[in-house]
Amino acid sequence: MTYSYDPTQIKARGKDQMRFELGDTQTEGGADTCALADEEYEAMLTGLKEGKKAWLFAKLAVLEAILFKMQYQVNTKIDVLQYDFGDRAERWQKMYEALKKQALATASIPTLAPSIENTPPYFHRGMEENPRAMHGSEGPPYPFRKMTT
């Protein structure tokens, strides 16, 4: 398992941006200080679609994985040495709850895919005009005038 973080890559969509947004950037201690390994982040971000909504749901899934992993860590006290893992888990839990509310709110709002967003509209001015129709004094076009012999 590898644990790395490159702060120059936080604008590029990937594990470094996810680590930055979740605050999981202390990689010097490896598994002792990081919530997830690089391979775990990359596996969860593989095949991610474009758009803010997809990133939001991926972030929610990563937070779930972190919480599942943290639930096995317990607070430990040995003489004067004390490890409080519950504080870390509580911070992740609060972040998860806030993100879940945001994800549920955005899930109900329909959005267009980026590929569709930049296409011209289907309806346009003058699309119902028929240049072959008779206008003016000759009367209405063919289907509406009386046919006399």
Phi, psi and chi 1 to 4 in degrees:
 res  aa     phi    psi   chi1   chi2   chi3   chi4
   1 MET       -  137.6  -63.5  -81.9 -150.1      -
   2 THR  -114.1  150.4   57.1      -      -      -
   3 TYR  -133.6  106.7  -61.1   89.6      -      -
   4 SER  -140.2  156.6   63.7      -      -      -
   5 TYR  -150.9  125.8  170.5   66.0      -      -
   6 ASP  -117.1  105.4 -176.0    5.6      -      -
   7 PRO   -64.4  -17.8    8.1  -11.9      -      -
   8 THR   -75.9  -10.4   62.3      -      -      -
   9 GLN  -104.8   16.7  -63.0  -64.0  -42.8      -
  10 ILE   -74.0  -13.1   61.0  173.3      -      -
  11 LYS   -87.9  -22.8  -67.8  -72.6 -176.8  177.8
  12 ALA   -80.5  130.8      -      -      -      -
  13 ARG   -67.7  115.4 -158.7  168.6 -172.1 -165.2
  14 GLY   172.7 -161.5      -      -      -      -
  15 LYS   -64.6  -34.1   71.6  165.4 -178.0   62.6
  16 ASP   -67.6  -40.1  -66.5  -46.2      -      -
  17 GLN   -66.4  -40.5 -176.9 -179.2    4.7      -
  18 MET   -65.7  -43.6 -172.8   64.1   77.0      -
  19 ARG   -59.1  -42.4  -83.9 -167.6 -170.6  -80.8
  20 PHE   -62.7  -47.5  175.8   73.5      -      -
  21 GLU   -67.1  -28.6  -70.2 -177.0    8.8      -
  22 LEU   -94.4   -7.8  -63.5  177.8      -      -
  23 GLY    78.6   22.6      -      -      -      -
  24 ASP  -100.5   59.8 -171.2   22.5      -      -
  25 THR  -107.8   -5.1   57.1      -      -      -
  26 GLN   -84.3   83.7  -61.3  -62.5  -40.6      -
  27 THR   -93.4   -6.0   57.4      -      -      -
  28 GLU   -61.7  -33.5  -65.3   81.6   19.2      -
  29 GLY   -87.6    0.8      -      -      -      -
  30 GLY    67.1 -131.3      -      -      -      -
  31 ALA   -68.0  -20.3      -      -      -      -
  32 ASP   -74.3  -30.0  -66.4  -26.9      -      -
  33 THR  -111.3  -17.5   57.6      -      -      -
  34 CYS   -98.0  145.4  -73.4      -      -      -
  35 ALA   -76.4  -43.1      -      -      -      -
  36 LEU  -134.8  156.3  -63.3  175.6      -      -
  37 ALA   -83.5  164.6      -      -      -      -
  38 ASP   -56.9  -41.9  -69.4  -10.8      -      -
  39 GLU   -63.7  -35.5  -67.1   82.9    4.4      -
  40 GLU   -68.7  -42.5  -67.2  169.1  -44.0      -
  41 TYR   -61.7  -48.9  -83.9  109.0      -      -
  42 GLU   -63.3  -37.9  -71.0  166.5    2.1      -
  43 ALA   -64.5  -38.0      -      -      -      -
  44 MET   -76.2  -23.5  -64.7 -171.4   79.7      -
  45 LEU   -96.5   -2.8  -64.7  175.0      -      -
  46 THR   -67.7  132.4  -59.4      -      -      -
  47 GLY    76.7   17.6      -      -      -      -
  48 LEU   -70.4  131.4 -175.5   63.6      -      -
  49 LYS   -75.6  168.3  -64.6 -179.8 -179.0  177.8
  50 GLU   -76.0  159.0  -71.1 -175.8   34.8      -
  51 GLY   109.9  156.1      -      -      -      -
  52 LYS   -69.2  -34.0  -70.4 -178.3 -178.2  178.3
  53 LYS   -66.3  -40.9 -168.1 -176.7  -74.8 -170.9
  54 ALA   -64.6  -40.5      -      -      -      -
  55 TRP   -65.0  -39.0 -177.7 -102.5      -      -
  56 LEU   -62.7  -44.2 -178.1   68.9      -      -
  57 PHE   -71.6  -31.8  -78.9  101.1      -      -
  58 ALA   -66.6  -40.6      -      -      -      -
  59 LYS   -63.0  -39.2 -166.4  172.4  172.0 -177.7
  60 LEU   -64.5  -41.2 -168.8   63.5      -      -
  61 ALA   -65.8  -39.0      -      -      -      -
  62 VAL   -64.9  -41.6  169.3      -      -      -
  63 LEU   -63.2  -37.9  -88.2  171.7      -      -
  64 GLU   -61.4  -44.0  -82.3 -177.0   -5.0      -
  65 ALA   -62.1  -40.7      -      -      -      -
  66 ILE   -63.7  -43.2  -70.0  170.6      -      -
  67 LEU   -65.3  -39.7  -72.8  173.5      -      -
  68 PHE   -63.1  -38.3  -74.9  140.0      -      -
  69 LYS   -70.6  -36.8 -164.7  170.7 -173.0  178.3
  70 MET   -76.5  -20.5  -67.2 -111.0  173.0      -
  71 GLN   -66.0  -16.9   71.6 -177.4   -6.7      -
  72 TYR   -89.2  -10.1  -64.2  107.1      -      -
  73 GLN   -87.2  131.3  -64.3  178.6   -9.5      -
  74 VAL  -115.9  159.8  -65.0      -      -      -
  75 ASN   -72.6  138.2  -66.3  -17.6      -      -
  76 THR  -131.1  138.7  -54.3      -      -      -
  77 LYS  -134.5  121.9 -176.2  174.5 -178.7  179.2
  78 ILE  -126.0  106.9  -57.3  169.1      -      -
  79 ASP    55.6 -111.5 -159.3   18.8      -      -
  80 VAL   -97.3  -10.9  -66.8      -      -      -
  81 LEU   -84.2  128.8 -179.6   67.0      -      -
  82 GLN  -137.3  132.2 -176.9  171.9  -18.1      -
  83 TYR  -114.2  119.1  -65.1  108.5      -      -
  84 ASP  -108.7   89.7  -71.1  -34.6      -      -
  85 PHE   -80.1  -17.6  -66.1  112.0      -      -
  86 GLY   -64.1  -33.5      -      -      -      -
  87 ASP   -63.8  -42.5  -65.4  -18.9      -      -
  88 ARG   -62.5  -46.1 -110.5  176.6  102.5 -175.1
  89 ALA   -64.9  -35.6      -      -      -      -
  90 GLU   -65.4  -38.9 -174.8  178.3  -41.2      -
  91 ARG   -64.6  -43.3 -178.5  177.1   59.4   93.3
  92 TRP   -65.1  -37.6  -66.8  107.7      -      -
  93 GLN   -64.7  -42.9 -176.4   68.4   37.7      -
  94 LYS   -63.2  -41.7  -74.1  178.8 -176.8  176.5
  95 MET   -63.8  -40.0 -170.9 -176.3  -63.0      -
  96 TYR   -63.1  -45.9  174.8   77.1      -      -
  97 GLU   -62.7  -43.2  -66.0  -60.4  -32.5      -
  98 ALA   -64.8  -41.4      -      -      -      -
  99 LEU   -69.4  -34.1 -163.2   62.7      -      -
 100 LYS   -65.6  -41.4 -171.7  173.5 -178.9 -178.4
 101 LYS   -62.0  -42.6  -73.7  178.8 -174.6  176.7
 102 GLN   -65.2  -40.7 -175.8 -179.3   -2.4      -
 103 ALA   -66.6  -41.1      -      -      -      -
 104 LEU   -65.9  -35.9  -71.4  173.9      -      -
 105 ALA   -67.9  -41.1      -      -      -      -
 106 THR   -78.1  -21.8   59.0      -      -      -
 107 ALA   -68.7  -25.5      -      -      -      -
 108 SER   -87.1   -6.8   62.1      -      -      -
 109 ILE   -99.1  117.1  -59.0  170.1      -      -
 110 PRO   -72.0  140.4   22.5  -28.3      -      -
 111 THR  -132.9  159.2   57.8      -      -      -
 112 LEU   -90.5  148.5  -68.5  175.9      -      -
 113 ALA   -69.1  148.7      -      -      -      -
 114 PRO   -58.3  -30.5  -23.0   31.0      -      -
 115 SER   -69.4  -30.3   59.3      -      -      -
 116 ILE   -85.9  -28.7  -62.6  172.4      -      -
 117 GLU   -60.0  -31.5 -154.1  168.6  -87.7      -
 118 ASN   -98.1    8.8  -61.7  -35.8      -      -
 119 THR   -87.0  152.0   58.1      -      -      -
 120 PRO   -68.2  156.3   19.8  -27.5      -      -
 121 PRO   -69.2  152.6   20.3  -28.7      -      -
 122 TYR   -70.7  -43.0  176.9   77.4      -      -
 123 PHE   -87.5  140.1  -61.8  102.5      -      -
 124 HIS  -145.7  164.5   56.3   85.5      -      -
 125 ARG   -65.7  131.9 -178.6 -179.5  -66.1 -116.2
 126 GLY    83.9    9.3      -      -      -      -
 127 MET   -71.4  -19.1   71.3  179.5  -77.1      -
 128 GLU   -94.6   -1.6  -66.8 -179.5   -8.7      -
 129 GLU   -76.5  136.2  -66.7  175.4    6.6      -
 130 ASN  -114.7  111.9 -176.1   -5.1      -      -
 131 PRO   -69.1  -18.2   21.1  -28.7      -      -
 132 ARG   -88.3   -8.2  -66.7  176.2  -71.6  168.5
 133 ALA   -72.7  146.0      -      -      -      -
 134 MET   -84.7  127.5  -66.9 -174.0  -65.5      -
 135 HIS  -121.8  162.6  -62.9  -72.6      -      -
 136 GLY    91.4 -138.3      -      -      -      -
 137 SER   -76.1  -14.3   62.5      -      -      -
 138 GLU   -76.2   -9.6  -66.8  136.1   14.9      -
 139 GLY    99.1 -174.7      -      -      -      -
 140 PRO   -70.8  163.8   20.9  -26.6      -      -
 141 PRO   -64.3  170.3   12.2  -17.7      -      -
 142 TYR   -44.7  -53.3  167.5   70.6      -      -
 143 PRO   -65.1  -17.3   -4.6    9.4      -      -
 144 PHE  -105.4  -10.7  -58.0  108.5      -      -
 145 ARG   -95.5  156.9   70.5 -178.1  149.9  177.0
 146 LYS   -75.6  137.9  -71.1 -174.1  176.8 -179.2
 147 MET   -94.1  114.1  -61.4  -60.0  -66.6      -
 148 THR  -111.7  145.9   57.1      -      -      -
 149 THR  -110.2      -   54.9      -      -      -
